[in-house]
């Protein structure tokens, strides 16, 4: 009789352990309306939606990218404040340093360059890119873990910057903006790979 009781107890313990393990393996989800990182992303998108376009690709790229960079900096600052992973904090600081420097360059360009081109197709394509980026962000699985959410949302954020930079290379005329677009593509593709590898190691949790 004691043997049967011990066997049943062992089975119960094993089933509880298995259930807990399965629960821990599940990807957790947090409502987007409650997520701090997503809140920053939505604020950035709202600001860009109100941007008055000039139809000059170089100027509109500079204005859009300045807002876009500020959104990345705001997300990186939240990571530094509330995140716990050393790798993510290091990447956040790198993003702040590099993109703040580029904001300074973009601002200087806009002050010195008067819009004079007329390329409405560029404006339509860049706004379409941002619309797709916003939809993709709204489809992301976020869980309230600052480090995870910073990584997963920054991947999409960087991808939209890369797409907009490629449009600048096709439509822009100013050398300084083309150089910046090339640098953005190179740097942010590299960071996307780093974010993806970090998430894969953690099982996207």
Rosetta constraint file for C-alpha pairs under 8 A:
AtomPair CA 1 CA 5 HARMONIC 6.39 0.50
AtomPair CA 2 CA 6 HARMONIC 6.13 0.50
AtomPair CA 3 CA 7 HARMONIC 6.09 0.50
AtomPair CA 4 CA 8 HARMONIC 6.16 0.50
AtomPair CA 5 CA 9 HARMONIC 6.10 0.50
AtomPair CA 6 CA 10 HARMONIC 6.09 0.50
AtomPair CA 7 CA 11 HARMONIC 6.25 0.50
AtomPair CA 8 CA 12 HARMONIC 6.24 0.50
AtomPair CA 9 CA 13 HARMONIC 6.23 0.50
AtomPair CA 10 CA 14 HARMONIC 6.09 0.50
AtomPair CA 11 CA 15 HARMONIC 6.10 0.50
AtomPair CA 12 CA 16 HARMONIC 6.22 0.50
AtomPair CA 13 CA 17 HARMONIC 6.15 0.50
AtomPair CA 14 CA 18 HARMONIC 6.09 0.50
AtomPair CA 15 CA 19 HARMONIC 6.09 0.50
AtomPair CA 16 CA 20 HARMONIC 6.15 0.50
AtomPair CA 17 CA 21 HARMONIC 6.08 0.50
AtomPair CA 18 CA 22 HARMONIC 6.13 0.50
AtomPair CA 19 CA 23 HARMONIC 6.11 0.50
AtomPair CA 20 CA 24 HARMONIC 6.14 0.50
AtomPair CA 21 CA 25 HARMONIC 6.28 0.50
AtomPair CA 22 CA 26 HARMONIC 6.54 0.50
AtomPair CA 27 CA 143 HARMONIC 7.86 0.50
AtomPair CA 27 CA 204 HARMONIC 7.42 0.50
AtomPair CA 27 CA 205 HARMONIC 6.19 0.50
AtomPair CA 28 CA 142 HARMONIC 7.57 0.50
AtomPair CA 28 CA 143 HARMONIC 5.34 0.50
AtomPair CA 28 CA 205 HARMONIC 7.53 0.50
AtomPair CA 29 CA 141 HARMONIC 6.06 0.50
AtomPair CA 29 CA 142 HARMONIC 5.51 0.50
AtomPair CA 29 CA 143 HARMONIC 4.40 0.50
AtomPair CA 29 CA 144 HARMONIC 7.64 0.50
AtomPair CA 30 CA 34 HARMONIC 7.06 0.50
AtomPair CA 30 CA 35 HARMONIC 6.90 0.50
AtomPair CA 30 CA 141 HARMONIC 7.70 0.50
AtomPair CA 30 CA 142 HARMONIC 5.70 0.50
AtomPair CA 30 CA 143 HARMONIC 4.50 0.50
AtomPair CA 30 CA 144 HARMONIC 5.83 0.50
AtomPair CA 31 CA 35 HARMONIC 6.58 0.50
AtomPair CA 31 CA 142 HARMONIC 7.75 0.50
AtomPair CA 31 CA 143 HARMONIC 7.95 0.50
AtomPair CA 32 CA 38 HARMONIC 6.16 0.50
AtomPair CA 32 CA 39 HARMONIC 7.68 0.50
AtomPair CA 32 CA 138 HARMONIC 7.51 0.50
AtomPair CA 32 CA 142 HARMONIC 7.41 0.50
AtomPair CA 33 CA 38 HARMONIC 7.56 0.50
AtomPair CA 33 CA 39 HARMONIC 7.09 0.50
AtomPair CA 34 CA 39 HARMONIC 7.89 0.50
AtomPair CA 35 CA 39 HARMONIC 6.17 0.50
AtomPair CA 35 CA 142 HARMONIC 7.80 0.50
AtomPair CA 35 CA 144 HARMONIC 6.02 0.50
AtomPair CA 36 CA 40 HARMONIC 6.53 0.50
AtomPair CA 36 CA 144 HARMONIC 7.81 0.50
AtomPair CA 37 CA 41 HARMONIC 6.41 0.50
AtomPair CA 37 CA 75 HARMONIC 6.16 0.50
AtomPair CA 37 CA 78 HARMONIC 7.62 0.50
AtomPair CA 37 CA 146 HARMONIC 7.44 0.50
AtomPair CA 37 CA 149 HARMONIC 6.57 0.50
AtomPair CA 37 CA 150 HARMONIC 6.60 0.50
AtomPair CA 37 CA 153 HARMONIC 7.73 0.50
AtomPair CA 38 CA 42 HARMONIC 6.13 0.50
AtomPair CA 38 CA 137 HARMONIC 7.93 0.50
AtomPair CA 38 CA 153 HARMONIC 7.77 0.50
AtomPair CA 39 CA 43 HARMONIC 6.25 0.50
AtomPair CA 40 CA 44 HARMONIC 6.27 0.50
AtomPair CA 40 CA 71 HARMONIC 6.79 0.50
AtomPair CA 40 CA 74 HARMONIC 6.99 0.50
AtomPair CA 40 CA 75 HARMONIC 6.53 0.50
AtomPair CA 41 CA 45 HARMONIC 6.28 0.50
AtomPair CA 41 CA 71 HARMONIC 6.63 0.50
AtomPair CA 41 CA 75 HARMONIC 7.86 0.50
AtomPair CA 42 CA 46 HARMONIC 6.12 0.50
AtomPair CA 42 CA 134 HARMONIC 7.83 0.50
AtomPair CA 43 CA 47 HARMONIC 6.37 0.50
AtomPair CA 44 CA 48 HARMONIC 6.35 0.50
AtomPair CA 44 CA 67 HARMONIC 6.95 0.50
AtomPair CA 44 CA 68 HARMONIC 6.90 0.50
AtomPair CA 44 CA 70 HARMONIC 7.93 0.50
AtomPair CA 44 CA 71 HARMONIC 5.46 0.50
AtomPair CA 45 CA 49 HARMONIC 6.15 0.50
AtomPair CA 45 CA 130 HARMONIC 7.71 0.50
AtomPair CA 45 CA 134 HARMONIC 6.96 0.50
AtomPair CA 46 CA 50 HARMONIC 6.76 0.50
AtomPair CA 47 CA 51 HARMONIC 6.68 0.50
AtomPair CA 47 CA 67 HARMONIC 7.56 0.50
AtomPair CA 48 CA 64 HARMONIC 6.67 0.50
AtomPair CA 48 CA 67 HARMONIC 6.72 0.50
AtomPair CA 48 CA 68 HARMONIC 7.88 0.50
AtomPair CA 51 CA 64 HARMONIC 7.73 0.50
AtomPair CA 53 CA 60 HARMONIC 6.08 0.50
AtomPair CA 53 CA 123 HARMONIC 7.03 0.50
AtomPair CA 54 CA 59 HARMONIC 7.11 0.50
AtomPair CA 54 CA 60 HARMONIC 6.34 0.50
AtomPair CA 54 CA 115 HARMONIC 6.54 0.50
AtomPair CA 54 CA 118 HARMONIC 7.85 0.50
AtomPair CA 55 CA 60 HARMONIC 6.89 0.50
AtomPair CA 55 CA 115 HARMONIC 7.86 0.50
AtomPair CA 55 CA 117 HARMONIC 6.51 0.50
AtomPair CA 55 CA 118 HARMONIC 4.98 0.50
AtomPair CA 55 CA 119 HARMONIC 5.07 0.50
AtomPair CA 55 CA 120 HARMONIC 5.17 0.50
AtomPair CA 55 CA 122 HARMONIC 7.25 0.50
AtomPair CA 55 CA 123 HARMONIC 6.13 0.50
AtomPair CA 56 CA 60 HARMONIC 6.00 0.50
AtomPair CA 56 CA 115 HARMONIC 5.50 0.50
AtomPair CA 56 CA 116 HARMONIC 6.22 0.50
AtomPair CA 56 CA 117 HARMONIC 4.58 0.50
AtomPair CA 56 CA 118 HARMONIC 5.57 0.50
AtomPair CA 56 CA 119 HARMONIC 6.05 0.50
AtomPair CA 57 CA 61 HARMONIC 5.77 0.50
AtomPair CA 57 CA 117 HARMONIC 7.40 0.50
AtomPair CA 57 CA 119 HARMONIC 6.68 0.50
AtomPair CA 57 CA 122 HARMONIC 6.17 0.50
AtomPair CA 57 CA 123 HARMONIC 7.21 0.50
AtomPair CA 57 CA 168 HARMONIC 6.61 0.50
AtomPair CA 57 CA 171 HARMONIC 6.25 0.50
AtomPair CA 57 CA 172 HARMONIC 5.30 0.50
AtomPair CA 57 CA 173 HARMONIC 7.98 0.50
AtomPair CA 58 CA 62 HARMONIC 6.14 0.50
AtomPair CA 58 CA 115 HARMONIC 7.99 0.50
AtomPair CA 58 CA 168 HARMONIC 6.90 0.50
AtomPair CA 58 CA 172 HARMONIC 5.22 0.50
AtomPair CA 58 CA 173 HARMONIC 6.84 0.50
AtomPair CA 58 CA 174 HARMONIC 6.49 0.50
AtomPair CA 58 CA 177 HARMONIC 6.44 0.50
AtomPair CA 59 CA 63 HARMONIC 6.15 0.50
AtomPair CA 59 CA 110 HARMONIC 6.44 0.50
AtomPair CA 59 CA 113 HARMONIC 7.50 0.50
AtomPair CA 59 CA 114 HARMONIC 7.90 0.50
AtomPair CA 59 CA 115 HARMONIC 6.17 0.50
AtomPair CA 60 CA 64 HARMONIC 5.93 0.50
AtomPair CA 60 CA 123 HARMONIC 7.40 0.50
AtomPair CA 61 CA 65 HARMONIC 5.85 0.50
AtomPair CA 61 CA 164 HARMONIC 7.38 0.50
AtomPair CA 61 CA 165 HARMONIC 7.74 0.50
AtomPair CA 61 CA 168 HARMONIC 6.63 0.50
AtomPair CA 62 CA 66 HARMONIC 6.02 0.50
AtomPair CA 62 CA 106 HARMONIC 5.54 0.50
AtomPair CA 62 CA 107 HARMONIC 7.80 0.50
AtomPair CA 62 CA 109 HARMONIC 7.72 0.50
AtomPair CA 62 CA 110 HARMONIC 7.04 0.50
AtomPair CA 62 CA 177 HARMONIC 7.46 0.50
AtomPair CA 63 CA 67 HARMONIC 6.58 0.50
AtomPair CA 63 CA 106 HARMONIC 7.49 0.50
AtomPair CA 63 CA 110 HARMONIC 7.65 0.50
AtomPair CA 64 CA 68 HARMONIC 6.10 0.50
AtomPair CA 65 CA 69 HARMONIC 5.83 0.50
AtomPair CA 65 CA 106 HARMONIC 8.00 0.50
AtomPair CA 65 CA 161 HARMONIC 7.33 0.50
AtomPair CA 66 CA 70 HARMONIC 6.28 0.50
AtomPair CA 66 CA 102 HARMONIC 7.96 0.50
AtomPair CA 66 CA 103 HARMONIC 5.45 0.50
AtomPair CA 66 CA 106 HARMONIC 6.49 0.50
AtomPair CA 66 CA 107 HARMONIC 7.64 0.50
AtomPair CA 67 CA 71 HARMONIC 6.38 0.50
AtomPair CA 68 CA 72 HARMONIC 6.56 0.50
AtomPair CA 68 CA 161 HARMONIC 7.58 0.50
AtomPair CA 69 CA 73 HARMONIC 6.23 0.50
AtomPair CA 69 CA 99 HARMONIC 5.85 0.50
AtomPair CA 69 CA 100 HARMONIC 7.51 0.50
AtomPair CA 69 CA 103 HARMONIC 7.00 0.50
AtomPair CA 70 CA 74 HARMONIC 6.14 0.50
AtomPair CA 70 CA 99 HARMONIC 7.78 0.50
AtomPair CA 70 CA 100 HARMONIC 7.74 0.50
AtomPair CA 70 CA 103 HARMONIC 7.84 0.50
AtomPair CA 71 CA 75 HARMONIC 6.30 0.50
AtomPair CA 72 CA 76 HARMONIC 6.06 0.50
AtomPair CA 72 CA 95 HARMONIC 7.39 0.50
AtomPair CA 72 CA 96 HARMONIC 7.67 0.50
AtomPair CA 72 CA 154 HARMONIC 7.39 0.50
AtomPair CA 72 CA 157 HARMONIC 7.53 0.50
AtomPair CA 73 CA 77 HARMONIC 6.05 0.50
AtomPair CA 73 CA 92 HARMONIC 7.89 0.50
AtomPair CA 73 CA 95 HARMONIC 6.75 0.50
AtomPair CA 73 CA 96 HARMONIC 5.15 0.50
AtomPair CA 73 CA 99 HARMONIC 7.22 0.50
AtomPair CA 73 CA 100 HARMONIC 7.55 0.50
AtomPair CA 74 CA 78 HARMONIC 6.43 0.50
AtomPair CA 75 CA 79 HARMONIC 6.37 0.50
AtomPair CA 75 CA 150 HARMONIC 6.88 0.50
AtomPair CA 76 CA 80 HARMONIC 6.28 0.50
AtomPair CA 76 CA 89 HARMONIC 7.89 0.50
AtomPair CA 76 CA 92 HARMONIC 4.56 0.50
AtomPair CA 76 CA 93 HARMONIC 6.90 0.50
AtomPair CA 76 CA 95 HARMONIC 7.00 0.50
AtomPair CA 76 CA 96 HARMONIC 6.61 0.50
AtomPair CA 76 CA 150 HARMONIC 7.47 0.50
AtomPair CA 77 CA 81 HARMONIC 6.14 0.50
AtomPair CA 77 CA 92 HARMONIC 7.11 0.50
AtomPair CA 77 CA 93 HARMONIC 7.94 0.50
AtomPair CA 77 CA 96 HARMONIC 7.70 0.50
AtomPair CA 78 CA 82 HARMONIC 5.85 0.50
AtomPair CA 78 CA 83 HARMONIC 7.31 0.50
AtomPair CA 78 CA 146 HARMONIC 7.98 0.50
AtomPair CA 79 CA 83 HARMONIC 4.62 0.50
AtomPair CA 79 CA 88 HARMONIC 7.39 0.50
AtomPair CA 79 CA 89 HARMONIC 6.29 0.50
AtomPair CA 79 CA 92 HARMONIC 6.58 0.50
AtomPair CA 79 CA 146 HARMONIC 6.30 0.50
AtomPair CA 79 CA 147 HARMONIC 6.58 0.50
AtomPair CA 79 CA 150 HARMONIC 6.68 0.50
AtomPair CA 80 CA 89 HARMONIC 5.48 0.50
AtomPair CA 80 CA 92 HARMONIC 6.72 0.50
AtomPair CA 80 CA 93 HARMONIC 7.46 0.50
AtomPair CA 82 CA 146 HARMONIC 6.66 0.50
AtomPair CA 83 CA 88 HARMONIC 7.66 0.50
AtomPair CA 83 CA 89 HARMONIC 6.95 0.50
AtomPair CA 83 CA 145 HARMONIC 7.91 0.50
AtomPair CA 83 CA 146 HARMONIC 5.23 0.50
AtomPair CA 83 CA 147 HARMONIC 5.32 0.50
AtomPair CA 84 CA 88 HARMONIC 7.99 0.50
AtomPair CA 84 CA 89 HARMONIC 7.47 0.50
AtomPair CA 84 CA 146 HARMONIC 7.90 0.50
AtomPair CA 84 CA 147 HARMONIC 6.78 0.50
AtomPair CA 85 CA 89 HARMONIC 6.22 0.50
AtomPair CA 85 CA 147 HARMONIC 6.34 0.50
AtomPair CA 86 CA 90 HARMONIC 6.11 0.50
AtomPair CA 87 CA 91 HARMONIC 6.28 0.50
AtomPair CA 88 CA 92 HARMONIC 6.02 0.50
AtomPair CA 88 CA 147 HARMONIC 6.27 0.50
AtomPair CA 88 CA 150 HARMONIC 7.91 0.50
AtomPair CA 88 CA 151 HARMONIC 7.45 0.50
AtomPair CA 89 CA 93 HARMONIC 6.22 0.50
AtomPair CA 90 CA 94 HARMONIC 6.28 0.50
AtomPair CA 91 CA 95 HARMONIC 6.17 0.50
AtomPair CA 92 CA 96 HARMONIC 6.27 0.50
AtomPair CA 93 CA 97 HARMONIC 6.20 0.50
AtomPair CA 94 CA 98 HARMONIC 6.14 0.50
AtomPair CA 95 CA 99 HARMONIC 5.74 0.50
AtomPair CA 96 CA 100 HARMONIC 5.74 0.50
AtomPair CA 97 CA 101 HARMONIC 6.39 0.50
AtomPair CA 98 CA 102 HARMONIC 6.41 0.50
AtomPair CA 99 CA 103 HARMONIC 6.08 0.50
AtomPair CA 100 CA 104 HARMONIC 6.43 0.50
AtomPair CA 101 CA 105 HARMONIC 6.56 0.50
AtomPair CA 102 CA 106 HARMONIC 6.05 0.50
AtomPair CA 102 CA 180 HARMONIC 7.98 0.50
AtomPair CA 103 CA 107 HARMONIC 6.03 0.50
AtomPair CA 104 CA 108 HARMONIC 6.25 0.50
AtomPair CA 105 CA 109 HARMONIC 6.18 0.50
AtomPair CA 106 CA 110 HARMONIC 6.24 0.50
AtomPair CA 107 CA 111 HARMONIC 6.28 0.50
AtomPair CA 108 CA 112 HARMONIC 6.38 0.50
AtomPair CA 109 CA 113 HARMONIC 5.82 0.50
AtomPair CA 110 CA 114 HARMONIC 7.32 0.50
AtomPair CA 119 CA 123 HARMONIC 7.15 0.50
AtomPair CA 120 CA 124 HARMONIC 6.32 0.50
AtomPair CA 121 CA 125 HARMONIC 6.17 0.50
AtomPair CA 122 CA 126 HARMONIC 6.07 0.50
AtomPair CA 122 CA 167 HARMONIC 7.26 0.50
AtomPair CA 122 CA 171 HARMONIC 6.85 0.50
AtomPair CA 123 CA 127 HARMONIC 6.08 0.50
AtomPair CA 124 CA 128 HARMONIC 6.06 0.50
AtomPair CA 125 CA 129 HARMONIC 6.18 0.50
AtomPair CA 125 CA 167 HARMONIC 7.93 0.50
AtomPair CA 126 CA 130 HARMONIC 6.38 0.50
AtomPair CA 126 CA 164 HARMONIC 5.98 0.50
AtomPair CA 126 CA 167 HARMONIC 7.37 0.50
AtomPair CA 127 CA 131 HARMONIC 6.13 0.50
AtomPair CA 128 CA 132 HARMONIC 6.22 0.50
AtomPair CA 129 CA 133 HARMONIC 6.15 0.50
AtomPair CA 129 CA 160 HARMONIC 6.51 0.50
AtomPair CA 129 CA 163 HARMONIC 7.13 0.50
AtomPair CA 129 CA 164 HARMONIC 7.07 0.50
AtomPair CA 130 CA 134 HARMONIC 6.14 0.50
AtomPair CA 130 CA 160 HARMONIC 6.67 0.50
AtomPair CA 131 CA 135 HARMONIC 6.35 0.50
AtomPair CA 132 CA 136 HARMONIC 6.11 0.50
AtomPair CA 133 CA 137 HARMONIC 6.16 0.50
AtomPair CA 133 CA 156 HARMONIC 6.65 0.50
AtomPair CA 133 CA 157 HARMONIC 7.19 0.50
AtomPair CA 133 CA 160 HARMONIC 6.01 0.50
AtomPair CA 134 CA 138 HARMONIC 6.34 0.50
AtomPair CA 135 CA 139 HARMONIC 6.47 0.50
AtomPair CA 136 CA 140 HARMONIC 6.54 0.50
AtomPair CA 136 CA 156 HARMONIC 7.26 0.50
AtomPair CA 137 CA 153 HARMONIC 6.59 0.50
AtomPair CA 137 CA 156 HARMONIC 6.71 0.50
AtomPair CA 140 CA 152 HARMONIC 7.56 0.50
AtomPair CA 140 CA 153 HARMONIC 7.52 0.50
AtomPair CA 142 CA 148 HARMONIC 7.51 0.50
AtomPair CA 142 CA 149 HARMONIC 5.61 0.50
AtomPair CA 142 CA 152 HARMONIC 7.69 0.50
AtomPair CA 143 CA 148 HARMONIC 7.58 0.50
AtomPair CA 143 CA 149 HARMONIC 6.91 0.50
AtomPair CA 143 CA 205 HARMONIC 7.79 0.50
AtomPair CA 144 CA 148 HARMONIC 7.87 0.50
AtomPair CA 144 CA 149 HARMONIC 6.72 0.50
AtomPair CA 145 CA 149 HARMONIC 6.01 0.50
AtomPair CA 146 CA 150 HARMONIC 5.88 0.50
AtomPair CA 147 CA 151 HARMONIC 6.33 0.50
AtomPair CA 148 CA 152 HARMONIC 6.16 0.50
AtomPair CA 148 CA 199 HARMONIC 7.24 0.50
AtomPair CA 148 CA 204 HARMONIC 7.37 0.50
AtomPair CA 148 CA 205 HARMONIC 6.33 0.50
AtomPair CA 149 CA 153 HARMONIC 5.88 0.50
AtomPair CA 150 CA 154 HARMONIC 5.83 0.50
AtomPair CA 151 CA 155 HARMONIC 6.35 0.50
AtomPair CA 151 CA 195 HARMONIC 5.50 0.50
AtomPair CA 151 CA 196 HARMONIC 7.74 0.50
AtomPair CA 151 CA 199 HARMONIC 7.32 0.50
AtomPair CA 152 CA 156 HARMONIC 7.17 0.50
AtomPair CA 152 CA 195 HARMONIC 7.36 0.50
AtomPair CA 152 CA 196 HARMONIC 7.90 0.50
AtomPair CA 152 CA 199 HARMONIC 7.71 0.50
AtomPair CA 153 CA 157 HARMONIC 6.18 0.50
AtomPair CA 154 CA 158 HARMONIC 5.88 0.50
AtomPair CA 154 CA 192 HARMONIC 7.77 0.50
AtomPair CA 154 CA 195 HARMONIC 7.94 0.50
AtomPair CA 155 CA 159 HARMONIC 6.18 0.50
AtomPair CA 155 CA 192 HARMONIC 5.30 0.50
AtomPair CA 155 CA 195 HARMONIC 6.75 0.50
AtomPair CA 155 CA 196 HARMONIC 7.59 0.50
AtomPair CA 156 CA 160 HARMONIC 6.34 0.50
AtomPair CA 157 CA 161 HARMONIC 6.54 0.50
AtomPair CA 158 CA 162 HARMONIC 6.22 0.50
AtomPair CA 158 CA 188 HARMONIC 5.76 0.50
AtomPair CA 158 CA 189 HARMONIC 7.44 0.50
AtomPair CA 158 CA 192 HARMONIC 6.85 0.50
AtomPair CA 159 CA 163 HARMONIC 6.29 0.50
AtomPair CA 159 CA 188 HARMONIC 7.66 0.50
AtomPair CA 159 CA 189 HARMONIC 7.61 0.50
AtomPair CA 159 CA 192 HARMONIC 7.73 0.50
AtomPair CA 160 CA 164 HARMONIC 6.16 0.50
AtomPair CA 161 CA 165 HARMONIC 6.05 0.50
AtomPair CA 161 CA 184 HARMONIC 7.37 0.50
AtomPair CA 161 CA 185 HARMONIC 7.59 0.50
AtomPair CA 161 CA 188 HARMONIC 7.94 0.50
AtomPair CA 162 CA 166 HARMONIC 6.23 0.50
AtomPair CA 162 CA 181 HARMONIC 7.90 0.50
AtomPair CA 162 CA 184 HARMONIC 6.67 0.50
AtomPair CA 162 CA 185 HARMONIC 4.99 0.50
AtomPair CA 162 CA 188 HARMONIC 7.06 0.50
AtomPair CA 162 CA 189 HARMONIC 7.47 0.50
AtomPair CA 163 CA 167 HARMONIC 6.46 0.50
AtomPair CA 164 CA 168 HARMONIC 6.39 0.50
AtomPair CA 165 CA 169 HARMONIC 6.38 0.50
AtomPair CA 165 CA 181 HARMONIC 4.59 0.50
AtomPair CA 165 CA 182 HARMONIC 7.03 0.50
AtomPair CA 165 CA 184 HARMONIC 7.01 0.50
AtomPair CA 165 CA 185 HARMONIC 6.64 0.50
AtomPair CA 166 CA 170 HARMONIC 6.46 0.50
AtomPair CA 166 CA 181 HARMONIC 6.99 0.50
AtomPair CA 166 CA 182 HARMONIC 7.91 0.50
AtomPair CA 166 CA 185 HARMONIC 7.69 0.50
AtomPair CA 167 CA 171 HARMONIC 6.05 0.50
AtomPair CA 167 CA 172 HARMONIC 7.77 0.50
AtomPair CA 168 CA 172 HARMONIC 4.85 0.50
AtomPair CA 168 CA 177 HARMONIC 7.57 0.50
AtomPair CA 168 CA 178 HARMONIC 6.54 0.50
AtomPair CA 168 CA 181 HARMONIC 6.65 0.50
AtomPair CA 169 CA 178 HARMONIC 5.60 0.50
AtomPair CA 169 CA 181 HARMONIC 6.80 0.50
AtomPair CA 169 CA 182 HARMONIC 7.69 0.50
AtomPair CA 172 CA 177 HARMONIC 7.45 0.50
AtomPair CA 172 CA 178 HARMONIC 6.86 0.50
AtomPair CA 173 CA 177 HARMONIC 7.95 0.50
AtomPair CA 173 CA 178 HARMONIC 7.46 0.50
AtomPair CA 174 CA 178 HARMONIC 6.36 0.50
AtomPair CA 175 CA 179 HARMONIC 6.08 0.50
AtomPair CA 176 CA 180 HARMONIC 6.25 0.50
AtomPair CA 177 CA 181 HARMONIC 6.03 0.50
AtomPair CA 178 CA 182 HARMONIC 6.20 0.50
AtomPair CA 179 CA 183 HARMONIC 6.23 0.50
AtomPair CA 180 CA 184 HARMONIC 6.07 0.50
AtomPair CA 181 CA 185 HARMONIC 6.25 0.50
AtomPair CA 182 CA 186 HARMONIC 6.31 0.50
AtomPair CA 183 CA 187 HARMONIC 6.03 0.50
AtomPair CA 184 CA 188 HARMONIC 5.76 0.50
AtomPair CA 185 CA 189 HARMONIC 5.92 0.50
AtomPair CA 186 CA 190 HARMONIC 6.44 0.50
AtomPair CA 187 CA 191 HARMONIC 6.36 0.50
AtomPair CA 188 CA 192 HARMONIC 5.99 0.50
AtomPair CA 189 CA 193 HARMONIC 6.41 0.50
AtomPair CA 190 CA 194 HARMONIC 6.49 0.50
AtomPair CA 191 CA 195 HARMONIC 6.15 0.50
AtomPair CA 192 CA 196 HARMONIC 6.10 0.50
AtomPair CA 193 CA 197 HARMONIC 6.14 0.50
AtomPair CA 194 CA 198 HARMONIC 6.19 0.50
AtomPair CA 195 CA 199 HARMONIC 6.24 0.50
AtomPair CA 196 CA 200 HARMONIC 6.13 0.50
AtomPair CA 197 CA 201 HARMONIC 6.28 0.50
AtomPair CA 198 CA 202 HARMONIC 6.56 0.50
AtomPair CA 199 CA 203 HARMONIC 6.13 0.50
AtomPair CA 199 CA 204 HARMONIC 4.72 0.50
AtomPair CA 199 CA 205 HARMONIC 7.07 0.50
AtomPair CA 200 CA 204 HARMONIC 5.68 0.50
